[in-house]
Amino acid sequence: MEGTPAQLAINGGTPVFPESIGQNLGVRKVGAEEAEAVAALISEGIRGDPIGEFCKAFTQAHGMRHGVAVDSGTAAVHVGVVAAGVEPGDEVILPAISDVGSVKGILAHNAIPIFADVDLQTYNIDPADVESKITDRTKAIVAVHLYGQPAPMDELMDIGRRHGLPIIEDCAQAHFAEYKGRRVGSIGDVGVFSFITGKHMTTITGGMVMTNTDEYAERASLFAVGRGEEEGTKEGVFFRTHVGLGLNYRMNPLGAAVGMVQLNKLDDIVARRRETGQMLDQLIRDIPGLSPPHIIDGAMHAYWLYAVRMEEGAFTADNYTFARALQAEGVACMPKHYYLLYDHPAFLNPETPKHPEYAYPRAVYDDRERYYKGMCPNAERGLAAHLVITWSEFYTQKDVLGVEKALRKVADAYRT
């Protein structure tokens, strides 16, 4: 017997979407224009400076003076930390909720991540908790614009100025998001981006580090592109010397060619995501127990992902059960519990790591008491009460109405 539309698809009912939407959207971002740009570059023997041209275009789009293109978003965080003057053993404060790339870039430099709690409405870093975590070993603060929602930059910049700490903006999920009329990445001392497939724009794989500070730019370039080398002569012959550690994080020039095409589309991509995201915001406001993303004053969300907040106690289902039911209705979504950065064995497991050759910095293991369940209660509470829907510039109004219908259907089925 065929299920009814009101019955949850997970229980045999008819799904809202016969075929799931939101899957593998990254591969739809590139097409003929990008292929032509890459083909032209190859046919010309990769002449000129495609990476430099892309850096210039991207930084100019943000009103910034310096940009260093790298090969991943994680590399961008690493380079951003180096650019800001962080040394091994220094502490870097970042939010407890983010993609693991935000913390790996810190760990890669043998710096020590210090996790700050988040705001329960936005899941972004809480400035008050940031200030409480500052010590004489703190050397930088990372502000992550989670899911495309700008962090409270005024408060963070004030903290940075008063304590003499650079603010690094992690914009991997927030291309062309805005805070009080400025694009994120142009507000802090350093801005870092990811361009992997699935982001608002892509270079297939890649990232960017931006700054207006000459010293930071020189440090970033020397570390990420110059490999810590200085060139000169010795007894009249070209000679290269290594003045410090540097890694070859240079972006692929073919990716830069793709990036130039993608950058020209970015305004439209973000505008379409924002239009459909704001449409769903309005549609679900009256669903008891669910709330759309809370957008802070002066911010313009870029809707990389769409985070739905579940009111505590409003449903008989937890967010995992809720997500499975939505997936059965054809809506790509999932809880983001793995975004709780310290909730991983490398931080919480007191035993010797299974693979010490890949271990986190020794200081992380030597002072494991700094990491424990409950250290950021809002982050843990918030992640248990929200789920994230895949979002895309390819969604139509019909798609958004379907997502609303699925949310209502699942919410009605599980409401207490």
C-alpha positions as CSV (number, residue, x, y, z in Angstrom):
1,M,0.0,0.0,0.0
2,E,1.4,3.4,-1.0
3,G,2.2,5.9,1.8
4,T,0.2,9.1,2.2
5,P,1.7,12.6,1.7
6,A,1.2,13.4,5.4
7,Q,3.0,10.3,6.5
8,L,6.8,10.7,6.9
9,A,8.7,9.3,4.0
10,I,11.1,7.6,6.5
11,N,8.0,5.7,7.7
12,G,6.8,4.8,4.2
13,G,5.0,8.0,3.2
14,T,5.4,10.0,0.0
15,P,8.6,12.2,0.0
16,V,8.2,15.9,-0.7
17,F,11.0,15.6,-3.3
18,P,11.0,12.5,-5.5
19,E,14.7,13.0,-6.0
20,S,16.9,14.5,-3.3
21,I,18.0,18.1,-3.8
22,G,21.2,19.6,-2.6
23,Q,23.5,16.7,-3.5
24,N,26.8,17.2,-5.4
25,L,26.1,20.9,-6.1
26,G,29.8,21.8,-6.2
27,V,30.2,20.0,-9.6
28,R,27.6,22.3,-11.1
29,K,29.6,25.4,-10.5
30,V,32.0,25.2,-13.3
31,G,31.3,24.8,-17.0
32,A,32.2,26.0,-20.5
33,E,33.6,29.4,-19.5
34,E,35.9,28.0,-16.9
35,A,37.0,25.2,-19.3
36,E,37.8,27.8,-22.0
37,A,39.8,29.9,-19.6
38,V,41.9,26.9,-18.6
39,A,42.3,25.8,-22.2
40,A,43.5,29.2,-23.2
41,L,46.0,29.3,-20.5
42,I,47.4,25.9,-21.4
43,S,47.5,26.7,-25.1
44,E,49.6,29.8,-24.3
45,G,52.1,27.8,-22.3
46,I,50.9,29.3,-19.0
47,R,52.5,32.6,-19.7
48,G,52.0,35.8,-17.7
49,D,51.0,35.8,-14.1
50,P,47.5,34.2,-13.7
51,I,47.9,33.8,-10.0
52,G,48.9,37.4,-9.5
53,E,46.0,38.6,-11.7
54,F,43.6,36.6,-9.6
55,C,45.1,37.9,-6.4
56,K,44.8,41.4,-7.6
57,A,41.2,41.0,-8.7
58,F,40.0,39.3,-5.5
59,T,41.7,41.7,-3.2
60,Q,40.4,44.7,-5.1
61,A,36.9,43.3,-4.8
62,H,37.4,43.6,-1.1
63,G,39.2,46.9,-1.1
64,M,42.4,45.3,0.2
65,R,46.0,46.0,-0.8
66,H,47.7,42.6,-0.5
67,G,46.7,39.0,-1.4
68,V,48.6,35.7,-1.4
69,A,46.9,32.8,-3.2
70,V,47.4,29.4,-1.7
71,D,46.4,25.8,-2.4
72,S,43.7,25.3,0.2
73,G,41.6,27.0,2.9
74,T,43.5,25.1,5.6
75,A,46.8,26.5,4.1
76,A,45.2,29.9,4.2
77,V,44.6,29.7,7.9
78,H,48.2,28.4,8.5
79,V,49.6,31.3,6.4
80,G,47.3,33.8,8.1
81,V,48.5,32.7,11.5
82,V,52.1,33.1,10.4
83,A,51.4,36.4,8.8
84,A,49.9,37.7,12.1
85,G,53.2,36.9,13.9
86,V,52.1,33.9,15.8
87,E,55.1,31.7,16.9
88,P,55.1,28.0,18.0
89,G,53.8,27.7,21.5
90,D,51.7,30.9,21.3
91,E,48.0,30.7,22.0
92,V,45.4,31.5,19.4
93,I,41.7,31.9,20.4
94,L,39.0,30.7,18.0
95,P,35.4,29.6,18.3
96,A,34.6,26.1,19.5
97,I,32.3,25.6,16.5
98,S,33.9,25.6,13.0
99,D,35.2,23.3,10.3
100,V,38.3,21.5,11.4
101,G,40.4,23.5,8.9
102,S,40.1,26.5,11.2
103,V,42.1,24.7,13.9
104,K,44.4,22.6,11.8
105,G,46.0,25.7,10.4
106,I,46.8,26.7,14.0
107,L,48.1,23.3,14.9
108,A,50.2,23.1,11.8
109,H,52.3,26.0,13.2
110,N,52.7,24.3,16.6
111,A,50.5,27.0,18.1
112,I,48.0,26.2,20.8
113,P,44.3,26.5,20.1
114,I,42.2,28.0,22.8
115,F,38.4,27.5,22.3
116,A,36.0,30.3,23.1
117,D,32.3,29.7,23.5
118,V,29.6,30.9,21.0
119,D,26.4,32.9,20.9
120,L,23.5,30.5,21.2
121,Q,21.5,32.4,18.5
122,T,24.2,32.7,15.8
123,Y,26.7,29.9,16.8
124,N,29.5,32.5,16.1
125,I,32.2,33.3,18.6
126,D,31.2,35.2,21.8
127,P,33.3,38.3,22.3
128,A,32.9,38.2,26.1
129,D,34.2,34.6,26.3
130,V,37.1,35.6,24.0
131,E,38.2,38.3,26.4
132,S,38.0,35.9,29.4
133,K,40.4,33.5,27.6
134,I,43.1,36.0,26.9
135,T,46.5,35.4,28.6
136,D,50.0,36.7,28.2
137,R,50.5,33.9,25.7
138,T,47.7,34.9,23.5
139,K,48.9,36.2,20.1
140,A,45.9,36.2,17.8
141,I,42.1,35.8,17.7
142,V,40.3,34.0,14.8
143,A,36.8,35.1,14.0
144,V,34.9,32.5,11.9
145,H,31.9,33.6,9.9
146,L,30.0,30.4,10.3
147,Y,27.7,29.2,7.5
148,G,27.9,32.6,5.9
149,Q,26.8,34.6,9.0
150,P,29.2,37.4,9.9
151,A,30.7,37.4,13.4
152,P,30.3,40.5,15.6
153,M,33.4,42.3,14.3
154,D,33.0,45.6,16.1
155,E,33.3,43.9,19.5
156,L,36.1,41.6,18.3
157,M,38.1,44.5,16.8
158,D,37.7,46.5,20.0
159,I,39.1,43.5,22.0
160,G,42.0,43.2,19.5
161,R,42.9,46.9,19.7
162,R,42.7,47.0,23.5
163,H,44.9,43.9,24.0
164,G,47.2,44.4,21.0
165,L,46.0,41.2,19.3
166,P,45.5,40.8,15.5
167,I,42.1,39.6,14.4
168,I,42.1,36.9,11.7
169,E,38.9,36.5,9.8
170,D,38.1,33.0,8.6
171,C,35.8,33.6,5.6
172,A,35.8,30.1,4.2
173,Q,32.0,29.9,4.4
174,A,31.2,33.6,3.9
175,H,32.3,34.9,0.5
176,F,30.9,38.4,-0.1
177,A,29.0,38.3,3.2
178,E,28.9,41.8,4.6
179,Y,29.1,43.5,8.0
180,K,28.0,47.1,8.3
181,G,28.7,47.8,4.6
182,R,32.1,46.0,4.4
183,R,32.8,42.6,3.0
184,V,34.1,40.1,5.5
185,G,37.8,39.5,5.1
186,S,38.4,43.3,4.9
187,I,37.6,44.2,8.5
188,G,40.2,42.3,10.5
189,D,43.9,42.4,10.3
190,V,44.1,39.3,8.1
191,G,41.3,37.6,6.0
192,V,41.5,34.0,4.9
193,F,39.3,32.2,2.3
194,S,38.7,28.7,0.9
195,F,37.9,28.0,-2.7
196,I,37.3,24.3,-2.8
197,T,34.3,23.0,-4.8
198,G,31.1,23.6,-3.0
199,K,32.0,27.0,-1.7
200,H,30.3,30.1,-3.1
201,M,33.0,30.3,-5.7
202,T,35.8,27.8,-6.5
203,T,39.3,27.5,-7.9
204,I,38.7,23.7,-7.7
205,T,41.1,23.7,-4.8
206,G,42.7,26.8,-3.3
207,G,42.5,29.6,-0.8
208,M,43.5,33.3,-0.3
209,V,45.2,35.4,2.4
210,M,44.5,39.1,2.4
211,T,45.8,42.0,4.5
212,N,46.4,45.7,4.4
213,T,49.5,45.5,6.6
214,D,52.8,45.4,4.6
215,E,54.6,43.4,7.3
216,Y,51.9,40.7,7.4
217,A,51.9,40.6,3.6
218,E,55.6,40.1,3.4
219,R,55.6,37.4,6.0
220,A,52.7,35.6,4.3
221,S,54.4,35.7,0.9
222,L,57.8,34.6,2.2
223,F,56.2,31.7,4.0
224,A,53.6,30.5,1.5
225,V,55.1,31.3,-1.8
226,G,58.8,32.2,-1.3
227,R,59.4,29.0,0.8
228,G,61.4,31.0,3.3
229,E,64.0,31.7,0.7
230,E,65.9,34.8,-0.2
231,E,67.7,35.2,-3.5
232,G,71.0,36.9,-4.2
233,T,74.5,36.2,-5.5
234,K,77.5,34.5,-4.1
235,E,80.9,35.2,-5.8
236,G,79.0,36.6,-8.8
237,V,76.7,33.6,-9.2
238,F,73.0,33.3,-8.4
239,F,72.5,32.0,-4.9
240,R,69.4,31.1,-2.9
241,T,69.5,31.0,0.9
242,H,66.9,29.9,3.4
243,V,66.1,32.4,6.1
244,G,63.3,30.5,7.8
245,L,60.7,27.8,7.4
246,G,58.6,28.2,4.4
247,L,56.2,25.9,2.6
248,N,55.2,25.6,-1.0
249,Y,51.5,26.6,-0.6
250,R,51.3,28.3,-4.0
251,M,48.0,28.1,-5.8
252,N,47.8,26.2,-9.1
253,P,47.8,28.7,-12.0
254,L,45.0,26.7,-13.7
255,G,42.9,27.1,-10.6
256,A,43.6,30.9,-10.7
257,A,42.2,30.9,-14.3
258,V,39.0,29.2,-13.0
259,G,38.9,31.7,-10.1
260,M,38.9,34.7,-12.4
261,V,35.8,33.4,-14.2
262,Q,34.2,32.4,-10.9
263,L,34.9,35.8,-9.3
264,N,32.9,37.5,-12.1
265,K,29.9,35.3,-11.1
266,L,30.2,35.8,-7.4
267,D,27.9,38.8,-6.9
268,D,25.2,36.9,-8.7
269,I,25.9,33.6,-6.9
270,V,25.6,35.3,-3.5
271,A,22.6,37.3,-4.5
272,R,20.7,34.2,-5.5
273,R,21.6,32.3,-2.4
274,R,20.6,35.3,-0.3
275,E,17.3,35.7,-2.1
276,T,16.2,32.1,-1.6
277,G,17.7,32.0,1.9
278,Q,15.7,35.1,3.0
279,M,12.6,33.5,1.4
280,L,12.9,30.5,3.6
281,D,13.6,32.7,6.6
282,Q,10.1,34.2,6.2
283,L,8.4,31.0,5.3
284,I,9.4,29.1,8.5
285,R,9.1,31.8,11.1
286,D,5.6,30.5,12.0
287,I,6.6,26.8,12.4
288,P,6.4,26.2,16.2
289,G,9.7,24.9,17.6
290,L,11.9,26.0,14.6
291,S,13.7,29.2,13.9
292,P,15.6,30.5,10.9
293,P,19.1,31.9,11.2
294,H,19.4,34.8,13.5
295,I,21.1,37.6,11.6
296,I,22.9,40.2,13.7
297,D,22.4,44.0,13.2
298,G,24.3,45.3,10.2
299,A,25.1,41.9,8.7
300,M,24.2,40.4,5.4
301,H,24.3,36.6,5.5
302,A,25.9,34.8,2.5
303,Y,23.9,31.5,3.1
304,W,26.7,29.0,2.4
305,L,24.6,26.6,4.6
306,Y,21.2,27.1,6.1
307,A,21.1,26.5,9.9
308,V,17.7,25.8,11.5
309,R,17.5,26.1,15.2
310,M,15.3,23.6,17.1
311,E,13.7,24.8,20.3
312,E,14.7,22.7,23.2
313,G,12.0,20.4,24.3
314,A,9.8,21.2,21.3
315,F,10.1,17.8,19.6
316,T,10.2,14.2,20.6
317,A,13.1,13.7,18.1
318,D,16.7,14.9,18.5
319,N,18.4,16.6,15.6
320,Y,19.8,13.4,14.2
321,T,16.4,11.8,14.0
322,F,15.0,15.1,12.6
323,A,17.8,15.1,10.0
324,R,17.2,11.5,8.9
325,A,13.5,12.3,8.4
326,L,14.3,15.4,6.3
327,Q,16.7,13.4,4.2
328,A,14.0,10.9,3.5
329,E,11.8,13.8,2.3
330,G,14.6,14.6,-0.2
331,V,16.3,17.5,1.7
332,A,20.1,17.3,2.0
333,C,20.9,18.1,5.6
334,M,22.8,16.9,8.6
335,P,23.6,17.8,12.2
336,K,27.1,19.4,12.5
337,H,28.2,17.8,15.7
338,Y,31.7,17.3,14.3
339,Y,32.0,21.0,14.1
340,L,32.6,21.0,17.9
341,L,36.4,21.3,17.5
342,Y,37.6,20.1,20.8
343,D,35.3,17.0,20.8
344,H,37.9,14.8,19.0
345,P,40.3,12.2,20.4
346,A,43.3,14.4,19.7
347,F,42.0,16.8,22.3
348,L,40.0,14.7,24.7
349,N,41.8,11.3,24.7
350,P,44.5,11.3,27.4
351,E,46.2,8.3,25.9
352,T,49.3,8.5,23.7
353,P,48.2,9.1,20.1
354,K,48.0,6.0,17.9
355,H,50.0,7.7,15.2
356,P,52.5,10.0,17.0
357,E,54.1,11.0,13.7
358,Y,50.8,12.8,12.9
359,A,50.3,14.0,16.5
360,Y,49.1,17.5,17.4
361,P,51.7,19.9,19.0
362,R,53.3,18.4,22.1
363,A,51.9,21.2,24.2
364,V,48.4,20.0,23.4
365,Y,49.1,16.6,24.8
366,D,51.2,17.9,27.7
367,D,48.4,20.1,29.1
368,R,45.4,18.0,28.2
369,E,43.4,19.4,31.1
370,R,42.8,22.6,29.1
371,Y,40.3,20.6,26.9
372,Y,37.3,18.9,28.4
373,K,33.6,18.2,27.8
374,G,31.6,21.2,29.1
375,M,34.3,23.8,28.5
376,C,32.1,25.7,26.0
377,P,28.5,24.9,27.2
378,N,26.7,27.1,24.7
379,A,28.6,25.4,21.8
380,E,27.6,22.0,23.0
381,R,24.0,23.0,23.7
382,G,23.7,24.8,20.4
383,L,25.0,22.0,18.3
384,A,22.6,19.6,19.9
385,A,19.7,21.8,18.9
386,H,20.2,22.7,15.3
387,L,20.7,21.1,11.9
388,V,22.1,22.4,8.7
389,I,20.5,22.3,5.3
390,T,22.6,22.3,2.1
391,W,22.1,25.6,0.3
392,S,22.7,26.6,-3.3
393,E,22.4,29.3,-5.9
394,F,20.7,26.7,-8.1
395,Y,17.6,26.5,-5.8
396,T,14.4,27.8,-7.3
397,Q,11.4,29.2,-5.5
398,K,9.8,25.8,-6.0
399,D,12.7,24.2,-4.3
400,V,12.4,26.6,-1.3
401,L,8.7,25.9,-1.0
402,G,9.5,22.2,-1.0
403,V,12.1,22.6,1.8
404,E,9.5,24.6,3.8
405,K,6.9,21.8,3.3
406,A,9.4,19.2,4.4
407,L,10.3,21.1,7.5
408,R,6.6,21.6,8.4
409,K,5.9,17.9,7.8
410,V,8.7,16.6,9.9
411,A,8.1,19.2,12.7
412,D,4.4,18.3,12.8
413,A,5.2,14.6,13.1
414,Y,7.7,15.0,16.0
415,R,6.2,17.9,17.9
416,T,5.7,17.2,21.6
